[in-house]
Amino acid sequence: MDDQDPETSLFGLVDACAAVGVRTFIVHARKAWLKGLSPKENRDLPPLDYPLVYRLKAERPDLTVIINGGVPGLDAPKRISRGWTE
């Protein structure tokens, strides 16, 4: 599972759920590794992938896609959408 392509697995899961009526998705923008990392390390590695979540929303505008995790403050979404990543 650790070697799954994040885009393929995330988009496939969302599409399968949307096909049966799910309209809202809360997406953590970090892939969790199942082997080799502690739970604490999984909060920092691998890095957050906001562009992946933005592509999901852009390609599925009829769905509600919410980013969960790693947003450090109220002004961060604006900065993140312009390419700010920390």
Buried (B, 14 or more C-beta within 10 A) or exposed (E): EEEEEEEEEBBEEBEEBBEEEEEEBEBEBBBEBEEEBEEEEBEEBEEBBBEBBBBBBEEBEEBEBEBEEBBEEEEBEEEBEEEEEE
